[in-house]
Amino acid sequence: MHLNLSGLIAIAGGIYGLLAAFRIVRVSKNSESNEVWLRKFGPLMKVLSPLVILFGLAELLGILK
């Protein structure tokens, strides 16, 4: 089996997106702009981030050649 390590970037981005959407990490030091970002992109990130993680896993395992 051949591992494509560039999939780790997508996995890391997806994990960061999930953590930001669930308010575990902040996207801005300014609390007002952080709340605006969460209202605008939070629900979308909760859906797209797991897909990005799955894409990263598929790329890591070489399924997407």
KARA-V710448 format. One record per pair of residues at least 6 apart in sequence whose C-alpha atoms are under 8 Angstrom apart, sorted by the first residue. I is the first residue (numbers start at 1). J is the second residue. If there is no record, write none. Layout:
# KARA-V710448
i=I j=J
i=I j=J
This chain:
# KARA-V710448
i=1 j=61
i=1 j=62
i=2 j=61
i=2 j=62
i=3 j=60
i=3 j=61
i=3 j=62
i=4 j=59
i=4 j=60
i=4 j=61
i=4 j=62
i=5 j=60
i=6 j=59
i=6 j=60
i=7 j=55
i=7 j=56
i=7 j=57
i=7 j=58
i=7 j=59
i=7 j=60
i=8 j=56
i=8 j=57
i=8 j=60
i=9 j=56
i=10 j=52
i=10 j=53
i=10 j=55
i=10 j=56
i=11 j=52
i=11 j=53
i=11 j=54
i=11 j=55
i=11 j=56
i=11 j=57
i=12 j=53
i=13 j=49
i=13 j=52
i=13 j=53
i=14 j=48
i=14 j=49
i=14 j=50
i=14 j=51
i=14 j=52
i=14 j=53
i=15 j=49
i=15 j=50
i=15 j=53
i=16 j=25
i=17 j=45
i=17 j=46
i=17 j=49
i=18 j=45
i=18 j=46
i=18 j=49
i=18 j=50
i=19 j=25
i=20 j=26
i=20 j=27
i=20 j=38
i=20 j=42
i=21 j=38
i=21 j=41
i=21 j=42
i=21 j=43
i=21 j=45
i=21 j=46
i=22 j=42
i=22 j=46
i=26 j=34
i=27 j=34
i=27 j=37
i=28 j=34
i=58 j=64
i=59 j=65
